[in-house]
């Protein structure tokens, strides 16, 4: 699956807002968006003044691209998630966000076991987590309320995971997940409500984009 592998700070500058893709660095003065809030490229500063003249299609496209970049998934996979969201009961936009939020890498991030989704994805792909006592290295696995996520026994000996309880204790966790820092495990209690998902995402524009 293709992924965006260039500088993540350019993504924030392109979208015109902080997407917090680099974890704790985004809260420091080293954040590139703080120093250059205009879009990247030769005509970045002039493009900054064209944002107010965006068409409906442009706003829909940007909303979709923003969601893709926040969760770091490809267009093909995003379309599959949207098709699944359409088949579920309820609001398609909310269903889509709930699917994205219950991906394994995002759940690990929401539990506070990682400082960013990128770090959570890396730990999952390196096989540091079990789902229902089975080693899982696929970040896109959708977690259910009956699933249990835990750090593998062999990984607990590593320095990073020895220090993880202390670091994770200072991180805010989502209300729809629970975790046990002593056993480095957790699960999701329920699906997240709309108010518990990033407010800078506009799912209605995403639905409008795919409904053209």
C-alpha positions as CSV (number, residue, x, y, z in Angstrom):
1,X,0.0,0.0,0.0
2,X,1.4,3.4,-1.0
3,X,2.0,5.9,1.8
4,X,3.1,9.5,2.0
5,X,6.7,9.4,2.9
6,X,7.8,13.0,2.6
7,X,8.0,15.6,5.3
8,X,4.9,15.5,7.4
9,X,5.1,19.2,8.3
10,X,4.4,20.0,4.6
11,X,1.1,18.2,5.0
12,X,0.0,20.6,7.8
13,X,1.1,23.6,5.8
14,X,-0.8,22.4,2.8
15,X,-4.0,22.0,4.8
16,X,-3.5,25.3,6.5
17,X,-3.7,24.0,10.1
18,X,-1.9,21.8,12.5
19,X,-2.7,18.1,12.1
20,X,-0.4,17.0,15.0
21,X,1.2,14.3,12.9
22,X,4.5,14.4,14.8
23,X,3.2,14.0,18.3
24,X,4.9,16.0,21.0
25,X,7.1,18.0,18.5
26,X,4.0,19.8,17.3
27,X,3.6,21.4,20.7
28,X,7.1,22.9,20.6
29,X,8.7,25.8,18.9
30,X,10.4,23.4,16.5
31,X,7.0,22.9,14.7
32,X,7.5,24.0,11.1
33,X,3.9,25.2,10.9
34,X,4.6,27.8,13.6
35,X,7.5,29.2,11.6
36,X,5.9,28.9,8.1
37,X,2.1,28.7,8.2
38,X,1.8,29.3,4.4
39,X,1.5,26.4,1.9
40,X,4.8,24.7,0.8
41,X,6.3,25.4,-2.7
42,X,7.5,28.3,-4.8
43,X,4.1,30.0,-4.7
44,X,3.2,29.1,-1.2
45,X,2.7,32.6,0.1
46,X,0.6,33.7,-2.8
47,X,-1.5,30.5,-2.5
48,X,-2.3,31.5,1.0
49,X,-4.6,34.3,-0.2
50,X,-6.5,32.1,-2.6
51,X,-8.0,29.9,0.1
52,X,-11.0,32.2,0.5
53,X,-12.0,31.6,-3.1
54,X,-12.1,27.9,-3.0
55,X,-14.9,26.1,-4.8
56,X,-17.3,23.6,-3.3
57,X,-15.3,20.8,-4.9
58,X,-12.1,22.1,-3.5
59,X,-13.4,22.2,0.0
60,X,-14.8,18.7,-0.3
61,X,-11.5,17.5,-1.6
62,X,-9.5,19.2,1.1
63,X,-11.8,17.7,3.8
64,X,-11.2,14.2,2.4
65,X,-7.5,14.6,2.0
66,X,-7.2,16.0,5.5
67,X,-8.9,12.9,7.0
68,X,-6.6,10.6,4.9
69,X,-3.5,12.3,6.0
70,X,-4.5,12.4,9.7
71,X,-5.0,8.6,9.7
72,X,-2.2,8.0,7.1
73,X,-4.2,5.7,4.7
74,X,-4.3,5.4,1.0
75,X,-7.1,6.6,-1.3
76,X,-8.1,3.0,-2.2
77,X,-8.4,2.0,1.5
78,X,-10.3,5.2,2.3
79,X,-12.8,4.4,-0.4
80,X,-13.3,0.9,1.1
81,X,-13.9,2.4,4.5
82,X,-16.5,4.8,3.0
83,X,-18.3,1.9,1.2
84,X,-18.4,0.0,4.5
85,X,-19.8,3.1,6.3
86,X,-22.5,3.4,3.7
87,X,-23.7,-0.2,4.4
88,X,-24.0,0.4,8.2
89,X,-27.0,1.9,9.8
90,X,-26.9,5.5,10.9
91,X,-25.1,8.5,9.5
92,X,-22.5,7.6,6.9
93,X,-20.1,10.3,7.9
94,X,-20.1,9.3,11.6
95,X,-19.8,5.6,10.6
96,X,-16.7,6.5,8.6
97,X,-15.0,8.3,11.4
98,X,-15.8,5.5,13.8
99,X,-14.2,3.0,11.4
100,X,-11.1,5.2,11.2
101,X,-11.0,5.6,15.0
102,X,-11.2,1.8,15.7
103,X,-8.2,0.9,13.5
104,X,-5.6,-0.9,15.6
105,X,-2.9,1.8,15.2
106,X,-5.3,4.6,16.2
107,X,-6.6,2.6,19.2
108,X,-3.0,2.2,20.4
109,X,-2.5,5.9,20.0
110,X,-5.8,6.8,21.8
111,X,-4.7,4.6,24.7
112,X,-1.6,6.7,25.1
113,X,0.9,4.0,24.3
114,X,2.3,6.2,21.5
115,X,2.9,9.9,21.1
116,X,1.5,9.9,17.5
117,X,-0.4,7.7,15.1
118,X,2.8,7.3,13.1
119,X,4.6,5.9,16.1
120,X,1.7,3.7,16.9
121,X,1.7,2.3,13.4
122,X,5.4,1.6,13.5
123,X,5.0,-0.3,16.8
124,X,2.2,-2.4,15.4
125,X,4.0,-3.2,12.1
126,X,7.0,-4.3,14.1
127,X,4.8,-6.8,15.9
128,X,4.9,-5.5,19.4
129,X,1.2,-6.0,20.1
130,X,-1.2,-8.9,20.5
131,X,-4.9,-8.8,19.7
132,X,-6.7,-11.5,21.7
133,X,-3.3,-13.1,22.6
134,X,-2.4,-13.4,18.9
135,X,0.6,-11.4,17.4
136,X,-0.8,-8.8,15.0
137,X,1.3,-6.6,12.8
138,X,-1.5,-5.1,10.6
139,X,-2.3,-1.5,11.6
140,X,-5.6,-1.5,9.7
141,X,-7.3,-4.3,11.8
142,X,-10.6,-3.0,13.1
143,X,-10.9,-3.4,16.9
144,X,-14.2,-4.5,18.4
145,X,-15.4,-4.1,22.0
146,X,-14.7,-7.8,22.6
147,X,-11.0,-7.5,21.6
148,X,-8.2,-7.2,24.0
149,X,-5.0,-5.4,23.0
150,X,-1.7,-6.0,24.9
151,X,2.0,-5.6,24.5
152,X,3.7,-8.9,23.6
153,X,5.7,-10.5,26.4
154,X,8.9,-10.4,24.5
155,X,8.6,-6.7,23.8
156,X,8.1,-5.8,27.5
157,X,11.9,-6.4,28.0
158,X,12.8,-3.5,25.7
159,X,13.7,-0.2,27.3
160,X,11.0,1.7,25.5
161,X,8.2,-0.5,26.9
162,X,9.8,-0.5,30.4
163,X,9.5,3.3,30.4
164,X,6.1,3.3,28.7
165,X,3.9,3.2,31.8
166,X,5.5,6.4,33.2
167,X,5.3,8.2,29.8
168,X,1.7,7.0,29.1
169,X,0.5,8.1,32.5
170,X,1.0,11.8,31.4
171,X,-0.9,11.3,28.2
172,X,-4.6,11.9,27.9
173,X,-6.7,8.9,26.8
174,X,-10.0,8.8,25.0
175,X,-13.1,8.1,27.1
176,X,-14.2,5.2,24.9
177,X,-11.1,3.2,25.7
178,X,-9.6,1.7,28.8
179,X,-6.1,0.7,29.6
180,X,-4.0,-1.0,32.3
181,X,-0.6,0.4,32.6
182,X,0.6,-2.4,34.8
183,X,-0.1,-5.1,32.2
184,X,0.3,-2.7,29.2
185,X,-3.1,-3.8,27.9
186,X,-6.5,-2.3,27.1
187,X,-9.6,-2.5,25.0
188,X,-12.4,-0.3,23.7
189,X,-15.5,0.1,25.8
190,X,-17.8,1.4,23.0
191,X,-17.7,3.2,19.7
192,X,-16.6,6.9,20.0
193,X,-19.3,9.6,19.8
194,X,-18.9,12.4,17.4
195,X,-17.9,14.9,20.1
196,X,-15.0,12.5,21.1
197,X,-13.5,12.6,17.6
198,X,-11.2,15.4,16.2
199,X,-13.4,18.4,15.6
200,X,-11.4,19.7,12.7
201,X,-12.7,16.9,10.5
202,X,-15.8,17.7,8.4
203,X,-17.4,14.3,7.6
204,X,-20.3,16.0,5.7
205,X,-17.9,17.4,3.1
206,X,-16.4,13.9,2.7
207,X,-19.8,12.4,2.1
208,X,-20.6,15.2,-0.4
209,X,-17.3,14.4,-2.2
210,X,-18.1,10.7,-2.7
211,X,-21.7,11.5,-3.5
212,X,-20.9,13.5,-6.6
